[in-house]
Amino acid sequence: MLKPYTSHHMPLAIRVGSTPANRSLLLLKAWSQQTRWNRSSHDLARRAFFSTLTNSKPTVSCSAIVSSKPCLDDCLTVIAVPFRDGPLIPGFYMPLCVKDPKVLAALQESKSGETPYAGAFLLKDDKDPSTGSSVIHQVGTLAQILSIQGEQVIVIGRERLQITEMVGKDPLTVKTHHLKDKPYDKDDEVIRSTYFEDNIGNSNYRKLAEFLLQKRRRKLTDSGAGIFEAVDFNYQKLADFGAGISDAKKHKIQEVLEELDVHKRLNLTLELVKKQVEMNKIQLFHASLFPVTHATATFKKRIEPIKEKIPKHVLKVIEEQFAKIDRIIRNYGSTDDIFTYVDWLTALPWGKCSDDNFDVPRAEKILDEDHYGLRDVKERILEFIAVGTLTGNPQGKIICLSGPPGVGKTSIARSVARALDRKFFRLAVGGLSDSSHIKGDRGVYIGATPGKMVQCLKEVGTENPLVLLDEIDKLGKKRSRDPEGALLELLDPQQNSHFLDYFLDVTIDLSKVLFVCTANVTDMIPGPLLDRMEVITLAGYTTDEKMHIARDYLVKIVSGKCGIKPEQVDVSDTALLSLIENYCREAGVRNLQKQIEKIFRKIALKLVRQRAPAKTDLESSAEGSMEQSTAVAEKFMINESNLADYVGKPVFRGEKIYEQTPVGVVMGLAWTSMGGSTLYIETTFVEEGEGKGGLHITGHLGSVMKESAEIAHTVARRIMFDKDPNNLFFANSKLHLHVPEGATPKDGPSAGCTMITSLLSLAMKKPVRKDLAMTGEVTLTGRILPIGGLKEKTMAARRSQVKEIIFPEANRIDFEHLEESFKEGLDVHFVDEYEQIFELAFGYEQ
């Protein structure tokens, strides 16, 4: 028996766009989505679609699978295919499932031959199609066979047929003649009034079919009216179109198929469409009334307790939306978009704030529990909380925590939220290049959503959370929708009290939100944003601080996560120190935690391998066996001698290349985003000749550092001339200045004094004092200017066992504010003229 895949056929008598290709694509796409047919069927259907649309006989290229040689009027003897669920209307596709092998073979033969056609006839009620042509309606449709794949057959209705006699029974074959529509005048007023709206506004075919098409074929196009504007005024096809898209009883559709008077056919179809429209309205009303009223009641119940706290302009919009929903329901429209909008608008925590806790001792305790060291950072945060204690309002300042990766910027923000009893929300803005993430999408876009701040308020449920804007120094750039402006509106206290989210299209108050930002380098933060921030710098941890963090916090946390008891593993201090100095020199402790995790994972693997035999022998009591094997397992000792077995070979070698720097080599100090490091400046003699004085520079240096080298060369020549006018070393010597680790980019002015000292050491053939490091920018007149990153550079010097450091005088106050653990054991000299450096570097007995 034959079964259609779907009761809704796909209309063909529609012209969309200006070309046959454009007209076909939209309908074929919708048809393929409904039938889930493959691409080859697409191609076949496309060819058939063109010929039907243009009212011509099928004429395709000789390479087409569907034969195009015979004329439709010549197809008189056809296989009669009985249709049980409804007749095939001309101009519509019908996917079938053919179970009878004889019928399938006959259809395959027809398709492969000169006449790829069959007759589609509606089966009379409760009749067996095998008994002959008397059980099928005598009027049917000439169906072109487009595709056959297994039992799946795709046909398309072409013209009306009437059976004249039966030729064969197995399969049922009949002789037919083609039925033609009676002539009609397309400008006839009676016909036009049936299709177009009449002068007293009665229901008409076009208006009802537009409504029905919008409800039944919403995926076909955005507007049913748009299709009807483009339809050719071929009234017989329009009448067939209405019958094809209706769900009327099959004998009613058969009446439309048998009617050859176009006006009468239009009237029959009009009645079918009328009934279908009324049924759709009733179904839509019953299907949407309860969920719509239930959802509206939910929204009203949601805002009722806080109605007085909702701003008046927002409450007005909400009430307008409720009224709009009621109007749409009465007109049987869709309320999905409005529901989404009202859901967001009513879900925000209007007027709801968590109670701030400005207890400074409690906040200090929380910060000490969560972080070791960072005394200056904690002090700044406690000052901020103390102001909140006195004013009752901590807003007004935007905190920016700046420092290298892994120093605890995000965790400090979490601790501040915990100390204040505020909800915490993290918003990653690194790489953000579109302002819509902050401001939301405009409601006109499909799938529009509000911005992250609106989503934040809904998630946390309060108006005063602590919001962390993470990696704000890594904002992306976009010419049309740059996020910098949106963040400026968000962070500016003068603007965020009436922040406009494009999706909500109402202003909301964000002035109660406490914003905390994080950045690795503040130089990358846009100036207008940085101007509104209170920057707190986290320079990193010293070796002693890392030791405390690793021993008292990281080892315990990692062992618990790995399921290992503390008494099973002993990580010695020497192992931790070696791990810090040879594997994890970064300013933070993130990599240190990774290395400790690597140690415990290897220990976990060894423990599991030890348990395996015991578990196999005592399979019935596996759990008790594991506990016993754990108890008797050996204790793992991790020390400096076996550390490499767990974490591999050391990543870093000693930064101190020379025990005693040779002639022409001086140790400098540098700041990096990962903390401080030592930086050697090396100068060597290339060749000598009268007037050949010059300087060649290498080491992947930036433009500022190259300029520092040129200044250093000039200053060194002047100093050498002042001290020994007869020394023509710089005038007659070609020199090469190099900064090691050439693969690493380097830039900045603070290596100026180190470069001068390196050049003078070579000129005087005298090395600098042992264990001496220096940093400072030098002017042409020999003045020493202040430098940045003093804490990081001090840490780098301590790591390299440097005893004496030369800093600019202007940085004395910065050094005095460092913790005593940083300054212990260091002999620091502060200078403001290079002459002082000369005496410190060379004023010793060789």
C-alpha positions in Angstrom: 0.0 0.0 0.0 1.1 3.6 -0.5 1.5 5.9 2.4 2.3 9.7 2.1 5.0 10.9 4.5 3.0 13.9 5.4 -0.6 15.2 5.1 0.7 18.7 4.0 1.8 18.9 0.4 4.3 21.4 -0.8 2.8 24.1 -3.2 4.5 24.7 -6.5 2.3 27.3 -8.1 4.1 30.1 -6.4 6.6 32.6 -7.8 9.0 34.0 -5.2 11.5 36.7 -6.5 12.2 37.5 -10.1 13.9 34.4 -11.5 12.9 30.7 -11.6 15.9 29.8 -9.5 15.0 32.3 -6.8 11.4 31.1 -6.9 12.3 27.5 -6.4 14.9 27.7 -3.6 12.7 28.8 -0.8 10.0 26.2 -1.4 12.5 23.4 -2.1 14.3 24.2 1.2 11.1 24.0 3.2 10.0 20.8 1.4 13.4 19.1 2.1 13.2 20.1 5.8 9.8 18.5 6.1 10.5 15.3 4.2 14.2 15.1 5.1 15.0 14.2 1.5 18.5 14.1 0.1 20.4 16.5 -2.2 19.9 14.4 -5.3 16.1 14.6 -4.8 16.6 18.4 -4.5 18.1 18.5 -8.0 15.3 16.4 -9.5 12.6 18.4 -7.8 14.2 21.6 -8.9 14.0 20.6 -12.6 10.4 19.6 -12.2 9.6 22.8 -10.3 10.8 25.0 -13.1 8.5 23.4 -15.7 5.4 23.4 -13.4 6.0 27.0 -12.5 6.2 28.3 -16.1 3.2 26.3 -17.2 5.2 24.5 -19.8 6.0 20.9 -20.6 9.1 19.5 -18.8 12.1 20.4 -20.9 15.4 19.7 -19.3 18.8 18.9 -20.6 19.6 15.5 -22.0 21.6 14.6 -19.0 18.7 14.9 -16.6 17.5 11.8 -14.9 13.8 12.6 -15.5 12.9 12.0 -19.1 11.8 15.1 -20.9 10.9 13.8 -24.4 7.2 12.9 -24.2 4.4 15.5 -24.2 2.1 15.3 -21.2 -0.9 14.9 -23.4 0.7 11.7 -24.9 0.7 10.1 -21.4 -2.6 8.3 -21.7 -1.9 4.8 -20.4 -0.5 4.9 -16.9 -0.1 2.9 -13.7 -3.0 3.8 -11.4 -1.5 4.5 -7.9 -4.3 4.5 -5.3 -3.9 7.2 -2.6 -5.7 6.5 0.7 -5.2 9.7 2.7 -6.1 12.3 0.1 -5.8 13.2 -3.6 -2.7 14.6 -5.2 -3.3 18.2 -6.2 -1.6 19.5 -9.4 1.4 21.5 -8.5 2.2 19.8 -5.2 4.9 17.3 -4.2 3.9 14.0 -2.5 6.5 11.7 -0.9 5.3 8.1 -0.8 6.3 4.8 0.7 5.5 2.0 -1.7 5.4 -1.5 -0.2 4.0 -3.5 -3.1 7.1 -4.8 -5.1 5.1 -5.1 -8.3 3.9 -1.5 -8.2 7.4 -0.4 -7.2 8.9 -2.2 -10.2 6.4 -0.8 -12.6 7.1 2.8 -11.3 10.8 2.2 -11.6 10.3 1.0 -15.2 8.2 4.0 -16.0 10.7 6.4 -14.6 13.6 4.7 -16.5 11.6 4.8 -19.8 10.2 7.4 -22.1 7.2 8.2 -19.8 8.2 8.8 -16.2 4.6 9.3 -15.1 1.9 7.5 -13.2 -1.8 8.2 -12.3 -2.6 9.3 -8.8 -6.2 8.4 -7.8 -8.0 8.7 -4.5 -9.1 5.3 -3.1 -12.8 5.2 -2.3 -13.6 4.5 1.4 -13.0 1.0 2.7 -12.1 -0.4 -0.7 -9.4 -2.8 -1.7 -7.3 -1.4 -4.6 -6.5 -4.8 -6.0 -10.1 -5.4 -7.1 -9.9 -2.9 -10.0 -10.5 0.6 -11.1 -14.0 0.8 -9.7 -12.7 1.3 -6.2 -10.8 4.5 -7.1 -12.2 7.8 -8.0 -12.3 8.2 -11.8 -10.7 11.7 -11.7 -7.1 11.9 -10.6 -3.8 13.5 -11.3 -1.0 12.8 -13.7 2.0 12.4 -11.4 5.6 12.8 -12.6 8.0 10.4 -10.9 10.9 12.5 -9.6 12.9 10.1 -7.5 12.8 6.5 -6.3 15.1 5.3 -3.6 14.3 2.0 -2.1 10.6 2.1 -1.1 10.6 5.9 -1.1 9.1 7.6 -4.1 8.7 11.4 -4.8 6.0 12.4 -7.2 4.7 15.8 -8.3 1.1 16.5 -9.6 1.0 17.8 -13.2 -2.5 17.7 -14.7 -6.0 16.3 -14.1 -6.9 12.9 -15.5 -10.0 10.9 -16.0 -10.1 7.1 -16.4 -11.7 5.8 -19.6 -11.0 2.0 -19.3 -8.9 -0.5 -17.3 -6.0 -2.1 -19.0 -4.5 -4.4 -16.4 -4.9 -5.4 -12.7 -1.5 -6.3 -11.4 -0.3 -3.7 -11.2 -3.5 -1.6 -11.9 -3.1 0.1 -15.3 -5.7 2.3 -16.9 -6.3 4.4 -20.0 -7.1 8.1 -19.4 -7.7 11.3 -21.1 -6.5 14.7 -19.8 -9.1 17.1 -18.4 -8.9 20.8 -19.3 -10.3 23.7 -17.3 -13.3 25.5 -18.8 -12.4 28.8 -20.3 -12.8 31.8 -18.1 -12.1 35.5 -18.1 -9.5 36.4 -15.6 -10.8 40.0 -15.4 -14.3 38.8 -14.6 -15.6 40.8 -11.6 -17.2 37.8 -10.0 -13.9 35.8 -10.0 -11.9 38.9 -8.9 -14.3 39.6 -6.0 -13.8 36.0 -4.8 -10.0 36.4 -4.7 -9.7 40.0 -3.8 -11.4 41.8 -0.9 -14.9 43.0 -1.8 -16.3 46.4 -1.2 -18.2 45.4 2.0 -15.2 43.6 3.6 -16.5 40.0 3.4 -14.1 37.1 3.8 -12.2 36.4 0.6 -9.9 33.7 -0.7 -6.7 35.7 -0.6 -7.2 37.1 2.9 -8.0 33.7 4.4 -5.3 31.8 2.6 -2.7 34.4 3.8 -3.8 33.8 7.4 -3.7 30.0 6.9 -0.3 30.1 5.2 1.2 32.2 8.1 0.0 29.6 10.6 0.8 26.5 8.6 3.9 27.4 6.7 5.8 29.9 8.9 9.1 28.4 7.9 8.3 28.9 4.2 8.5 32.7 4.4 8.3 35.5 6.8 4.9 36.6 5.6 2.1 34.9 3.8 1.2 38.3 2.3 4.6 38.5 0.7 3.9 35.3 -1.2 0.5 36.4 -2.4 2.0 39.7 -3.7 4.3 37.6 -5.9 1.7 35.0 -7.1 0.8 35.0 -10.8 -2.9 35.6 -11.3 -3.6 32.1 -12.5 -6.8 31.5 -10.7 -7.1 27.8 -11.4 -3.7 27.2 -9.7 -4.6 29.5 -6.9 -7.7 27.4 -6.2 -5.6 24.3 -6.2 -3.2 26.0 -3.9 -5.9 26.6 -1.3 -7.1 23.0 -1.5 -3.5 21.7 -1.1 -2.7 23.6 2.1 -6.0 22.9 3.9 -6.7 20.0 6.2 -10.2 19.4 4.8 -11.7 15.9 4.4 -10.3 14.0 1.5 -13.7 13.8 -0.4 -14.0 17.6 -0.2 -10.6 18.0 -1.7 -11.6 15.5 -4.3 -14.5 17.7 -5.3 -12.1 20.5 -5.9 -10.0 18.2 -8.1 -13.0 17.2 -10.1 -14.4 20.7 -10.6 -13.3 22.1 -14.0 -15.2 25.4 -13.6 -12.6 27.8 -12.2 -15.1 30.1 -10.5 -16.9 27.2 -8.8 -13.5 25.7 -7.9 -12.5 29.0 -6.2 -15.8 29.0 -4.2 -15.2 25.4 -3.1 -11.7 26.2 -2.0 -12.9 29.3 -0.3 -15.2 27.3 1.9 -12.5 24.8 2.7 -10.1 27.6 3.7 -12.7 29.4 5.8 -13.4 26.3 7.8 -9.6 25.6 8.2 -9.0 29.2 9.4 -11.8 29.0 12.0 -10.5 25.7 13.3 -7.0 27.1 13.5 -8.2 30.1 15.5 -10.1 27.9 17.9 -7.1 25.6 18.4 -4.7 28.5 18.8 -7.0 30.1 21.4 -7.3 26.9 23.5 -3.6 26.1 23.0 -2.3 29.5 24.1 -4.9 30.9 26.5 -3.8 28.9 29.5 0.0 29.2 29.2 -0.2 32.9 28.3 -2.5 33.7 31.2 -0.4 31.5 33.5 2.8 33.2 32.4 1.3 36.7 32.8 0.1 35.8 36.3 3.6 34.6 37.1 5.1 37.9 36.0 2.5 39.9 38.0 3.1 37.7 41.1 6.8 38.2 40.7 6.7 42.0 40.9 3.8 42.4 43.3 6.0 42.3 46.5 8.5 44.8 45.1 6.2 47.0 43.1 7.0 50.1 45.2 10.7 49.6 44.8 10.6 49.3 41.0 11.4 52.7 39.3 8.4 54.4 37.9 9.7 54.4 34.3 10.3 50.7 34.5 7.0 49.9 36.0 5.2 51.9 33.3 7.0 49.8 30.6 6.0 46.5 32.4 2.4 47.5 32.5 2.4 48.5 28.9 3.8 45.1 28.0 1.0 43.3 30.0 -1.5 45.3 28.0 0.2 44.5 24.8 0.1 40.7 25.6 -3.6 41.0 26.1 -4.1 42.6 22.7 -2.0 40.0 21.0 -3.9 37.2 22.6 -7.2 38.6 21.3 -5.8 38.7 17.8 -4.3 35.2 18.0 -0.8 36.5 17.6 2.5 35.2 18.9 3.7 36.5 22.3 7.1 34.7 22.4 9.3 37.7 22.0 7.3 39.8 24.5 7.4 37.0 27.0 11.2 36.9 26.8 11.4 40.6 27.3 8.9 40.8 30.2 10.6 37.7 31.8 13.9 39.6 31.9 12.4 42.9 33.0 10.5 41.3 35.9 13.3 39.0 37.0 15.8 41.7 38.0 16.3 42.3 41.7 14.6 45.7 41.8 15.4 47.4 45.2 17.0 44.2 46.7 20.4 44.7 48.3 22.6 42.5 50.5 23.6 44.1 53.8 27.2 45.3 53.7 29.6 44.2 56.5 32.2 46.8 57.2 33.9 45.0 60.1 37.5 45.8 59.5 39.0 43.2 61.9 36.8 40.5 60.3 37.9 41.6 56.8 41.6 41.6 57.9 41.1 38.0 59.2 39.5 36.9 56.0 42.3 38.4 53.9 45.0 36.8 56.1 43.2 33.4 55.8 43.1 33.5 52.0 46.5 35.1 51.3 49.9 35.0 52.8 52.0 38.2 52.6 50.8 41.1 50.4 50.8 43.4 53.4 50.6 46.6 51.3 47.8 45.3 49.2 45.8 44.2 52.2 46.4 47.6 53.9 45.0 49.4 50.9 41.9 47.2 50.8 41.3 47.7 54.6 41.5 51.4 54.1 38.8 51.2 51.5 36.6 49.2 53.8 37.3 51.6 56.7 35.9 54.5 54.5 32.8 52.4 54.0 32.5 52.0 57.7 32.4 55.7 58.2 30.3 56.7 55.2 28.1 53.5 55.0 28.8 53.5 51.2 31.9 52.0 49.7 31.0 53.1 46.1 32.8 55.8 44.2 36.2 54.1 43.5 36.9 51.4 41.0 39.7 49.2 42.3 42.2 47.8 39.8 44.4 45.0 40.9 47.5 45.0 38.7 50.3 42.4 38.7 51.8 39.4 36.9 49.8 36.2 36.5 49.3 33.9 39.5 49.8 36.5 42.2 46.2 36.2 43.5 44.3 39.1 41.9 41.1 37.2 41.3 41.2 35.4 44.7 41.7 38.8 46.4 38.5 40.1 44.7 36.7 37.0 46.0 38.0 37.6 49.5 36.8 41.3 49.4 33.4 40.1 48.4 33.4 37.6 51.3 34.6 40.2 53.7 31.8 42.6 52.7 29.1 39.8 52.5 28.4 40.7 48.9 27.6 38.3 46.0 30.5 37.8 43.6 30.3 37.8 39.8 33.2 37.4 37.4 33.0 39.0 34.0 36.0 38.1 31.7 36.6 41.1 29.3 39.9 39.9 27.9 39.5 39.8 24.1 36.1 41.4 24.3 35.6 43.4 21.0 31.9 44.0 20.9 30.0 46.4 23.1 26.8 44.3 22.8 28.3 42.0 25.5 28.1 44.9 27.9 25.1 46.9 26.5 23.0 44.0 25.1 21.5 43.4 21.7 18.8 45.6 20.4 15.4 43.9 20.6 14.9 44.0 16.8 17.4 41.3 16.3 16.5 37.6 16.2 17.8 35.9 19.3 18.6 39.2 21.1 19.8 38.9 24.7 20.5 41.5 27.4 24.1 42.5 28.3 26.3 40.8 30.8 25.5 43.3 33.6 21.7 42.6 33.3 22.5 38.8 33.3 24.7 39.4 36.4 22.0 41.1 38.4 19.5 38.4 37.6 22.0 35.6 38.5 23.2 37.1 41.8 19.7 38.4 42.8 20.9 41.7 44.4 21.6 45.2 43.1 24.9 45.5 44.9 27.2 42.6 44.0 31.0 42.8 43.6 31.7 42.5 39.9 35.2 41.5 38.8 36.1 42.7 35.3 38.9 40.3 34.6 41.8 41.0 32.2 40.7 44.5 31.4 44.1 45.3 29.9 43.3 42.8 27.1 40.3 44.5 25.5 39.7 43.9 21.8 39.1 46.5 19.2 36.2 46.9 16.8 35.7 49.9 14.7 31.9 50.0 14.9 31.1 48.6 18.3 34.2 49.3 20.5 33.6 48.0 24.0 35.7 50.8 25.6 32.8 53.3 25.4 30.4 50.7 27.0 32.9 50.0 29.8 33.4 53.7 30.3 29.6 54.2 30.8 29.6 51.1 33.1 32.5 52.3 35.4 31.9 56.0 35.5 30.0 56.9 38.7 28.5 59.8 37.0 26.9 57.6 34.3 26.3 54.1 35.7 23.3 55.3 37.8 21.3 55.4 34.6 22.9 52.7 32.6 21.0 51.8 29.4 20.9 48.2 28.3 19.8 48.1 24.6 17.7 44.9 25.1 15.7 46.2 28.1 15.6 49.7 26.6 15.1 51.1 30.1 17.8 52.6 32.3 18.9 50.7 35.4 20.9 51.8 38.4 24.4 50.2 38.7 25.8 52.7 41.1 25.5 50.3 44.0 27.7 47.7 42.2 31.3 47.5 43.5 33.6 47.0 40.5 37.0 45.4 40.8 39.3 45.1 37.7 42.4 43.0 37.2 45.2 43.6 34.8 48.7 42.4 34.1 50.0 45.7 32.8 48.2 49.0 33.4 49.9 50.6 30.3 47.5 48.6 28.1 44.4 49.9 29.8 42.7 52.7 27.8 43.4 56.1 29.4 39.8 57.2 30.1 39.2 53.9 31.9 42.5 54.0 33.9 41.7 57.5 35.0 38.7 56.2 36.9 40.5 53.4 38.7 42.4 53.2 42.0 45.3 51.0 41.0 46.7 48.6 43.6 49.9 46.8 42.5 50.7 43.2 43.4 54.4 42.8 42.6 54.6 39.1 43.4 55.9 36.9 46.1 59.4 36.5 47.5 61.0 33.1 47.9 60.2 33.1 51.6 56.6 33.9 50.9 56.4 31.2 48.2 57.8 28.7 50.8 55.1 29.6 53.3 52.3 29.4 50.7 53.6 26.1 49.3 54.1 24.4 52.7 51.0 25.8 54.6 48.5 25.9 51.8 49.3 24.4 48.4 50.6 21.0 49.6 47.6 20.5 51.8 45.1 21.5 49.2 46.7 19.4 46.4 47.0 16.3 48.6 43.3 16.5 49.5 42.3 16.9 45.8 44.4 13.9 44.9 42.9 11.7 47.7 46.3 11.3 49.5 46.6 11.5 53.3 49.1 14.1 54.6 51.0 11.4 56.6 51.7 9.5 53.4 53.8 12.2 51.8 56.6 14.3 53.2 57.8 17.2 50.9 60.9 18.6 52.4 61.7 22.3 52.6 64.8 21.7 50.4 62.6 20.2 47.8 60.2 23.2 47.9 63.0 25.6 47.7 64.5 23.8 44.7 61.1 23.7 43.1 60.7 27.5 43.6 64.2 28.5 42.4 64.7 26.0 39.6 61.2 25.4 38.2 58.9 28.2 39.3 60.6 31.6 39.2 57.4 33.4 38.2 56.1 36.2 40.4 53.0 34.2 41.2 52.3 30.7 42.6 50.1 29.3 39.9 52.9 27.3 38.2 54.2 26.3 41.6 50.8 24.7 42.3 50.9 22.9 39.0 54.3 21.4 39.8 53.1 20.2 43.2 50.1 18.7 41.5 52.5 16.8 39.2 54.3 15.4 42.2 51.1 14.2 43.9 49.7 12.7 40.7 52.8 10.5 40.3 52.5 9.5 44.0 48.8 8.6 43.4 49.8 6.4 40.5 52.3 4.6 42.7 49.7 4.1 45.4 47.2 2.6 43.0 49.7 0.2 41.6 50.6 -0.9 45.1 46.9 -1.6 45.8 46.2 -3.6 42.6 47.4 -7.1 43.8 45.6 -6.8 47.2 42.4 -5.8 45.5 42.5 -8.8 43.2 43.1 -11.3 45.9 40.3 -10.0 48.2 37.8 -9.1 45.6 34.8 -9.8 47.8 36.0 -7.2 50.3 37.5 -4.6 48.0 36.8 -1.5 50.0 38.3 -2.9 53.2 41.3 -4.1 51.3 42.0 -0.7 49.9 41.9 0.9 53.3 44.3 -1.8 54.6 46.7 -1.4 51.7 46.7 2.4 52.2 47.5 2.0 55.8 50.6 -0.1 55.1 51.7 1.8 52.0 55.2 3.3 52.3 55.7 6.9 53.1 56.9 8.9 50.1 59.8 11.3 50.9 60.3 14.1 48.4 63.6 15.9 48.7 66.0 17.8 46.5 67.8 14.6 45.4 64.7 12.8 43.9 62.7 15.9 42.9 63.7 15.5 39.3 62.0 12.0 39.2 58.7 13.7 39.8 58.9 17.0 37.9 61.7 16.4 35.4 64.8 18.4 34.8 65.1 21.9 36.1 63.7 24.6 33.8 65.9 27.4 35.0 69.6 27.5 35.6 71.2 30.1 37.9 70.6 33.7 36.8 74.1 34.5 38.0 76.3 33.7 35.0 79.6 35.0 36.5 80.9 34.7 40.0 83.1 37.7 39.1 82.0 39.7 36.1 84.9 40.0 33.6 86.0 43.3 32.0 83.2 44.8 30.0 80.4 42.9 31.7 78.0 44.4 34.2 74.8 43.0 35.9 71.7 45.1 35.5 68.2 44.6 36.8 65.0 44.4 34.7 61.3 44.3 35.2 59.1 41.8 33.3 55.4 40.9 33.4 56.4 37.7 35.2 58.4 39.6 37.9 62.0 40.8 38.0 65.1 39.3 36.5 68.8 40.1 36.2 70.1 41.4 32.9 73.8 41.3 31.9 75.2 44.0 29.6 78.3 42.7 27.6 80.7 44.9 25.7 83.7 43.8 23.7 86.3 45.2 21.4 86.0 44.5 17.7 88.8 46.4 15.9 91.0 49.5 16.3 92.0 52.2 13.9 92.2 55.9 13.8 88.7 57.4 13.5 87.0 54.0 13.6 85.2 54.6 16.8 81.6 53.2 16.8 79.1 51.0 18.5 77.3 47.9 17.2 74.2 46.8 19.2 72.5 43.4 19.4 70.2 41.5 21.7 66.6 42.0 20.4 66.4 45.5 21.8 63.5 47.9 21.4 63.9 51.5 20.1 64.1 53.0 23.6 66.8 50.6 24.7 68.8 51.3 21.5 68.6 55.0 22.3 69.8 54.3 25.8 72.9 52.5 24.3 73.7 55.5 22.1 73.4 57.9 25.0 75.5 55.6 27.1 78.2 55.6 24.4 78.3 59.4 24.3 78.3 59.8 28.1 81.1 57.1 28.5 83.3 59.0 25.9 82.8 62.2 27.8 83.6 60.7 31.2 86.6 58.9 29.8 87.9 62.2 28.2 87.4 64.1 31.5 89.3 61.5 33.5 92.0 60.7 30.9 92.2 63.1 27.9 95.0 61.0 26.4 92.8 57.9 26.3 91.5 57.7 22.7 89.9 54.2 23.2 86.4 55.3 22.2 87.6 57.5 19.3 89.6 54.7 17.7 87.8 51.5 18.7 84.8 49.8 17.1 82.8 48.1 19.9 80.0 45.6 20.1 77.4 45.8 22.9 75.2 42.8 23.5 72.4 41.9 25.9 72.1 38.1 26.3 69.0 36.0 25.7 68.6 37.4 22.2 65.3 35.6 21.6 63.7 37.6 24.4 62.5 41.1 23.4 63.8 43.9 25.7 63.1 47.5 26.0 63.1 50.4 28.4 65.5 53.2 29.6 66.6 51.8 32.9 69.7 50.0 31.6 71.4 53.3 30.8 73.7 53.3 33.8 74.6 49.6 33.3 75.6 50.3 29.7 77.8 53.2 30.6 79.5 51.1 33.3 80.1 48.2 30.8 81.7 50.6 28.3 84.0 52.2 30.9 85.0 48.8 32.3 86.2 47.8 28.8 87.9 51.2 28.2 89.8 51.0 31.6 90.3 47.2 31.3 89.0 47.0 34.9 86.1 44.8 36.1 83.4 46.2 38.3 83.0 45.4 42.0 82.0 41.8 42.8 78.3 41.0 43.5 77.1 44.5 42.3 73.9 45.1 40.3 72.5 48.5 39.2 69.6 50.0 37.4 68.7 53.6 36.4 68.0 55.8 33.4 70.9 58.3 32.5 70.6 61.6 30.8 73.3 63.1 28.5 74.5 65.2 31.4 74.9 62.1 33.7 71.8 62.6 35.9 70.2 59.4 37.2 66.4 59.3 36.7 63.9 57.1 38.7 62.9 53.6 37.5 59.8 51.4 37.9 59.4 47.9 39.3 61.7 48.4 42.2 60.2 45.6 44.2 60.6 43.1 41.4 64.1 44.2 40.7 65.0 43.8 44.3 63.6 40.3 44.3 65.7 39.4 41.2 68.8 40.7 43.0 68.1 38.6 46.0 67.5 35.5 43.9 71.0 35.9 42.3 72.7 36.4 45.7 73.6 40.0 44.9 74.9 41.9 47.9 75.1 45.5 46.6 72.5 47.3 44.6 72.5 50.8 43.1 69.2 52.5 42.8 68.3 56.1 41.8 67.9 58.5 44.7 64.4 59.2 43.6 63.4 55.6 44.4 64.6 55.7 48.0 61.1 56.2 49.4 59.9 53.2 47.4 62.6 51.0 48.8 61.8 52.2 52.4 58.2 51.1 52.0 59.3 47.5 51.2 58.9 44.8 53.8 61.9 44.1 55.9 62.2 40.6 54.4 62.9 42.2 51.1 65.7 44.5 52.4 67.4 42.0 54.7 71.1 41.4 53.9 71.2 44.0 51.0 73.6 46.9 50.8 71.7 49.5 48.8 73.2 52.7 47.4 71.0 55.6 46.1 72.6 57.9 43.6 71.5 60.9 41.5 74.7 61.4 39.4 76.7 58.9 37.4 79.9 60.0 39.1 78.6 58.3 42.3 78.1 55.0 40.3 81.7 55.3 39.0 83.1 55.4 42.4 81.0 52.5 43.7 81.8 50.3 40.7 85.5 51.1 40.2 86.6 52.7 43.4 88.2 49.6 45.0 91.7 48.2 45.2 92.1 45.6 42.4 
